[in-house]
Amino acid sequence: MTKLVYVASPFSKIDKKKAFKIAKKACKKVESFDVNFYPISPVLLWGDLKAEVTKHDRYRNLEACKKLLLGCDFIYVANNKHSKESEGICLELLIAEENHIRQLKD
């Protein structure tokens, strides 16, 4: 049975090409855990479409990410130095914990 895995990866404070590379690598890692895991990455879904020019843009993006996360069975954080510095990922982990969404780890 397919399980959706929210892939949390850095975006707003790093180079976009690097952000996409990190997200793709994380998605491949999730797929390697179990054939039934289906990675969902907001960076790959709409990273090219949704700029974060204003605080309002950032808020809207985080709200969309929250809705996406709440529909997932697990959360996986990209294993990258930028992930540890990401405010967005910290927020996503808090939301996951509050909603009993388990974190997958390497």
GROMACS elastic network, one bead per residue, 0.5 to 0.9 nm:
[ bonds ]
;  ai    aj funct       b0    kb
    1    36     6  0.59952   500
    1    37     6  0.86365   500
    2    35     6  0.82762   500
    2    37     6  0.59026   500
    2    38     6  0.66161   500
    3    36     6  0.59138   500
    3    38     6  0.59744   500
    3    39     6  0.85341   500
    3    72     6  0.74281   500
    3    73     6  0.59079   500
    3    74     6  0.76754   500
    4    36     6  0.84747   500
    4    37     6  0.59744   500
    4    39     6  0.60388   500
    4    40     6  0.67560   500
    4    71     6  0.77977   500
    4    73     6  0.53368   500
    4    74     6  0.65820   500
    4    75     6  0.85905   500
    5    27     6  0.88597   500
    5    30     6  0.75273   500
    5    37     6  0.63700   500
    5    38     6  0.58210   500
    5    40     6  0.58139   500
    5    41     6  0.84748   500
    5    69     6  0.83319   500
    5    72     6  0.56661   500
    5    73     6  0.59470   500
    5    75     6  0.53683   500
    5    76     6  0.66689   500
    5   104     6  0.85475   500
    6    38     6  0.85968   500
    6    39     6  0.60423   500
    6    41     6  0.61456   500
    6    42     6  0.81640   500
    6    68     6  0.76412   500
    6    69     6  0.57760   500
    6    70     6  0.89273   500
    6    71     6  0.86585   500
    6    72     6  0.59964   500
    6    73     6  0.77924   500
    6    74     6  0.61440   500
    6    76     6  0.61142   500
    6    77     6  0.84055   500
    7    23     6  0.73266   500
    7    26     6  0.69020   500
    7    27     6  0.67055   500
    7    30     6  0.81704   500
    7    39     6  0.62545   500
    7    40     6  0.57192   500
    7    42     6  0.75112   500
    7    43     6  0.86565   500
    7    69     6  0.87709   500
    7    74     6  0.87023   500
    7    75     6  0.59889   500
    7    77     6  0.59612   500
    7    78     6  0.69587   500
    8    23     6  0.78450   500
    8    26     6  0.84872   500
    8    40     6  0.88711   500
    8    41     6  0.68635   500
    8    42     6  0.78264   500
    8    43     6  0.83365   500
    8    75     6  0.70232   500
    8    76     6  0.60173   500
    8    78     6  0.61416   500
    8    83     6  0.80953   500
    8    88     6  0.85167   500
    8    89     6  0.60458   500
    8    92     6  0.74184   500
    8    93     6  0.85697   500
    9    19     6  0.73759   500
    9    20     6  0.89152   500
    9    22     6  0.69063   500
    9    23     6  0.57720   500
    9    26     6  0.77724   500
    9    41     6  0.79031   500
    9    42     6  0.85822   500
    9    43     6  0.73102   500
    9    76     6  0.85980   500
    9    77     6  0.60786   500
    9    78     6  0.51710   500
    9    79     6  0.83883   500
    9    80     6  0.82587   500
    9    82     6  0.82276   500
    9    83     6  0.60556   500
    9    86     6  0.83299   500
    9    88     6  0.87644   500
    9    89     6  0.69174   500
   10    13     6  0.74191   500
   10    14     6  0.72279   500
   10    19     6  0.61576   500
   10    22     6  0.78419   500
   10    23     6  0.79633   500
   10    43     6  0.81980   500
   10    78     6  0.79231   500
   10    80     6  0.85004   500
   10    82     6  0.60858   500
   10    83     6  0.53611   500
   10    84     6  0.87817   500
   10    85     6  0.84000   500
   10    86     6  0.60836   500
   10    87     6  0.89318   500
   10    88     6  0.76904   500
   10    89     6  0.71528   500
   11    14     6  0.58771   500
   11    15     6  0.77214   500
   11    16     6  0.67927   500
   11    18     6  0.86162   500
   11    19     6  0.53762   500
   11    20     6  0.81733   500
   11    23     6  0.89988   500
   11    43     6  0.68335   500
   11    47     6  0.79275   500
   11    82     6  0.88662   500
   11    86     6  0.82665   500
   11    88     6  0.86430   500
   12    15     6  0.81974   500
   12    16     6  0.80841   500
   12    19     6  0.85198   500
   12    51     6  0.88535   500
   12    52     6  0.71796   500
   12    58     6  0.85842   500
   12    86     6  0.84537   500
   12    88     6  0.85611   500
   13    16     6  0.87174   500
   13    82     6  0.86565   500
   13    86     6  0.80673   500
   14    17     6  0.86031   500
   14    18     6  0.69920   500
   14    19     6  0.65278   500
   14    82     6  0.79445   500
   15    18     6  0.52988   500
   15    19     6  0.62145   500
   15    20     6  0.88622   500
   16    20     6  0.62082   500
   16    21     6  0.85673   500
   16    47     6  0.80615   500
   16    48     6  0.84561   500
   17    20     6  0.52420   500
   17    21     6  0.62771   500
   17    22     6  0.87251   500
   18    21     6  0.50397   500
   18    22     6  0.61669   500
   18    23     6  0.85915   500
   19    22     6  0.52012   500
   19    23     6  0.61751   500
   19    24     6  0.86613   500
   19    43     6  0.74232   500
   19    44     6  0.89398   500
   19    47     6  0.88005   500
   20    23     6  0.50845   500
   20    24     6  0.61091   500
   20    25     6  0.85682   500
   20    43     6  0.66795   500
   20    44     6  0.64490   500
   20    47     6  0.80079   500
   21    24     6  0.52431   500
   21    25     6  0.62148   500
   21    26     6  0.86321   500
   22    25     6  0.52097   500
   22    26     6  0.61836   500
   22    27     6  0.86990   500
   22    78     6  0.69790   500
   22    79     6  0.85122   500
   22    80     6  0.75797   500
   23    26     6  0.50688   500
   23    27     6  0.61864   500
   23    28     6  0.87099   500
   23    41     6  0.68197   500
   23    42     6  0.88574   500
   23    43     6  0.66845   500
   23    44     6  0.68584   500
   23    78     6  0.69698   500
   24    27     6  0.50944   500
   24    28     6  0.63060   500
   24    29     6  0.86398   500
   24    41     6  0.83590   500
   24    44     6  0.75753   500
   25    28     6  0.51873   500
   25    29     6  0.62540   500
   25    30     6  0.88026   500
   25    78     6  0.79688   500
   26    30     6  0.62939   500
   26    31     6  0.87422   500
   26    39     6  0.85417   500
   26    41     6  0.88821   500
   26    76     6  0.79742   500
   26    77     6  0.76563   500
   26    78     6  0.51678   500
   26    79     6  0.73644   500
   27    30     6  0.51078   500
   27    31     6  0.63487   500
   27    32     6  0.87268   500
   27    38     6  0.83213   500
   27    39     6  0.54363   500
   27    40     6  0.75548   500
   27    41     6  0.73627   500
   27    76     6  0.88784   500
   27    78     6  0.84342   500
   28    31     6  0.50878   500
   28    32     6  0.62864   500
   28    39     6  0.81065   500
   29    32     6  0.50803   500
   29    33     6  0.67145   500
   29    78     6  0.87389   500
   29   106     6  0.85173   500
   30    33     6  0.53848   500
   30    34     6  0.73231   500
   30    37     6  0.66329   500
   30    38     6  0.75297   500
   30    39     6  0.62950   500
   30    76     6  0.74196   500
   30   104     6  0.83715   500
   31    34     6  0.58545   500
   31    35     6  0.61299   500
   31    36     6  0.78082   500
   31    37     6  0.57694   500
   31    38     6  0.66224   500
   31    39     6  0.69293   500
   32    35     6  0.70359   500
   32    37     6  0.84525   500
   33    36     6  0.86948   500
   33    37     6  0.73440   500
   33   106     6  0.87736   500
   34    37     6  0.54712   500
   34    38     6  0.88433   500
   35    38     6  0.79771   500
   39    76     6  0.87770   500
   40    44     6  0.82402   500
   40    45     6  0.78994   500
   40    68     6  0.83961   500
   40    69     6  0.87414   500
   40    72     6  0.83315   500
   41    44     6  0.53253   500
   41    45     6  0.60544   500
   41    46     6  0.86953   500
   42    46     6  0.59262   500
   42    47     6  0.67523   500
   42    64     6  0.86559   500
   42    65     6  0.65490   500
   42    68     6  0.80176   500
   43    46     6  0.58086   500
   43    48     6  0.79475   500
   44    47     6  0.56587   500
   44    48     6  0.77853   500
   45    48     6  0.80492   500
   45    49     6  0.85235   500
   46    49     6  0.50289   500
   46    50     6  0.60294   500
   47    50     6  0.57907   500
   47    51     6  0.74806   500
   48    51     6  0.74385   500
   50    57     6  0.78365   500
   50    61     6  0.74030   500
   51    54     6  0.85851   500
   51    57     6  0.69678   500
   51    58     6  0.81658   500
   51    61     6  0.87666   500
   52    55     6  0.72849   500
   52    56     6  0.80923   500
   52    58     6  0.52183   500
   52    59     6  0.88378   500
   52    61     6  0.78897   500
   53    56     6  0.82487   500
   53    57     6  0.62802   500
   53    58     6  0.75848   500
   54    57     6  0.51315   500
   54    58     6  0.65012   500
   54    59     6  0.87472   500
   55    58     6  0.50176   500
   55    59     6  0.61560   500
   55    60     6  0.86498   500
   56    59     6  0.50198   500
   56    60     6  0.61706   500
   56    61     6  0.85881   500
   57    60     6  0.52099   500
   57    61     6  0.62043   500
   57    62     6  0.86497   500
   58    61     6  0.51689   500
   58    62     6  0.61783   500
   58    63     6  0.86100   500
   59    62     6  0.51630   500
   59    63     6  0.61542   500
   59    64     6  0.86734   500
   60    63     6  0.50803   500
   60    64     6  0.62401   500
   60    65     6  0.86279   500
   61    64     6  0.51136   500
   61    65     6  0.61799   500
   61    66     6  0.86074   500
   62    66     6  0.60992   500
   62    67     6  0.87198   500
   62    88     6  0.72934   500
   62    91     6  0.87943   500
   62    92     6  0.85861   500
   63    66     6  0.50075   500
   63    67     6  0.63920   500
   63    68     6  0.86828   500
   64    67     6  0.52158   500
   64    68     6  0.62680   500
   64    69     6  0.86147   500
   65    68     6  0.50160   500
   65    69     6  0.59967   500
   65    70     6  0.85856   500
   65    92     6  0.80238   500
   66    69     6  0.50234   500
   66    70     6  0.61676   500
   66    71     6  0.88501   500
   66    92     6  0.69905   500
   66    95     6  0.74081   500
   66    96     6  0.89215   500
   67    70     6  0.52405   500
   67    71     6  0.67443   500
   68    71     6  0.54510   500
   68    72     6  0.69786   500
   69    72     6  0.53042   500
   69    73     6  0.83532   500
   69    74     6  0.83202   500
   69    75     6  0.75521   500
   69    92     6  0.77129   500
   69    95     6  0.82326   500
   69    96     6  0.73710   500
   69   101     6  0.86059   500
   70    73     6  0.80819   500
   70    95     6  0.82230   500
   70    96     6  0.75246   500
   70    99     6  0.75389   500
   70   101     6  0.79608   500
   72    75     6  0.73800   500
   72   101     6  0.75186   500
   73   101     6  0.59857   500
   73   102     6  0.71786   500
   74    96     6  0.80884   500
   74   101     6  0.53098   500
   74   103     6  0.56376   500
   74   104     6  0.65856   500
   75    92     6  0.85691   500
   75    93     6  0.77519   500
   75    96     6  0.71021   500
   75   101     6  0.67204   500
   75   102     6  0.62790   500
   75   104     6  0.60857   500
   75   105     6  0.89834   500
   76    79     6  0.88675   500
   76   102     6  0.87029   500
   76   103     6  0.57043   500
   76   104     6  0.50637   500
   76   105     6  0.66474   500
   76   106     6  0.89088   500
   77    80     6  0.84836   500
   77    83     6  0.71762   500
   77    89     6  0.75872   500
   77    93     6  0.85295   500
   77   103     6  0.79279   500
   77   104     6  0.77707   500
   77   105     6  0.76726   500
   78    81     6  0.89732   500
   78    82     6  0.89023   500
   78    83     6  0.64527   500
   79    82     6  0.86011   500
   79    83     6  0.68951   500
   79    84     6  0.85785   500
   79   105     6  0.89145   500
   79   106     6  0.80288   500
   80    83     6  0.53716   500
   80    84     6  0.72331   500
   81    84     6  0.56280   500
   81    85     6  0.71603   500
   82    85     6  0.52629   500
   82    86     6  0.63576   500
   83    86     6  0.51980   500
   83    87     6  0.86567   500
   83    88     6  0.89774   500
   83    89     6  0.67470   500
   83    90     6  0.86936   500
   84    87     6  0.84956   500
   84    89     6  0.79623   500
   84    90     6  0.81565   500
   85    89     6  0.83508   500
   85    90     6  0.84712   500
   86    89     6  0.53245   500
   86    90     6  0.64398   500
   86    91     6  0.88041   500
   87    90     6  0.50816   500
   87    91     6  0.62916   500
   87    92     6  0.86806   500
   88    91     6  0.51089   500
   88    92     6  0.61905   500
   88    93     6  0.86739   500
   89    93     6  0.60886   500
   89    94     6  0.85320   500
   90    93     6  0.52063   500
   90    94     6  0.63102   500
   90    95     6  0.87588   500
   91    94     6  0.50835   500
   91    95     6  0.62399   500
   91    96     6  0.86008   500
   92    95     6  0.50776   500
   92    96     6  0.61001   500
   92    97     6  0.85849   500
   93    97     6  0.61164   500
   93    98     6  0.85942   500
   93   101     6  0.89030   500
   93   103     6  0.80955   500
   94    97     6  0.51049   500
   94    98     6  0.61455   500
   94    99     6  0.85897   500
   95    98     6  0.51474   500
   95    99     6  0.61937   500
   95   100     6  0.85923   500
   95   101     6  0.82933   500
   96    99     6  0.51910   500
   96   100     6  0.60244   500
   96   102     6  0.69801   500
   96   103     6  0.78037   500
   97   100     6  0.51217   500
   97   101     6  0.59303   500
   97   102     6  0.71546   500
   97   103     6  0.83423   500
   98   101     6  0.77694   500
   99   102     6  0.88695   500
